[in-house]
Amino acid sequence: LEGLIELGMARSVTWSNTSLMIVTASGKIASCPMHSISTGKVTCTPLSVPMLPGASGAMQAAVVEVEGRLRAAVAGAGSVSLMHLGAGEEGGQIWHTIGSVELPQDSEVASVAATHDKLLVITKDGVAHHWDLLDGLPTSAHATRDVPAAGERRSWQSACVLPTGKIMRLASSWQRAKGGASTLRSELLL
């Protein structure tokens, strides 16, 4: 993916129908059209939209395009704000908060993922909290919780909801190799 280095580290990636939507550590959003993926070279360009509110290097957020409009989910202290990009007072665009969901007390967010009808938040302990969305808002105030079967040795990185409703998690853990050296190994877990 070319063109991302200047925008900062990728914090979140969401598939849309024709492109990847990437939220960077700077709070900028890039679009990476997938029409040229077969060539092995995809060029990403920053969108001409405001940075996400609360942008910082540690921000956890996701952006998704729904029917030509951008929606965002941005994690903050104890909650995730749900937003859409709309008109501002002086003709420009701004992020409007349209709702929020509460997270359990003392939760540390590892990642946020969103689709047109789902919001998924994975915490550092590997627990996935997910909500169904309708028009960008949760259909219930309470999340469905999915606790991983094993996880004390793992660092949880990200997760996604599969079409079957199961949660797939990305984690890493230190493994001892022959000879005693430790290596960091990535794992996908269902």
Salt bridges, closest charged atoms under 4 A:
GLU2 OE1 - LYS41 NZ 3.90
ASP117 OD2 - HIS116 NE2 3.72
ASP132 OD1 - LYS118 NZ 2.52
ASP146 OD1 - ARG169 NH2 2.76
GLU187 OE1 - ARG154 NE 2.83
GLU187 OE2 - ARG185 NH2 3.68
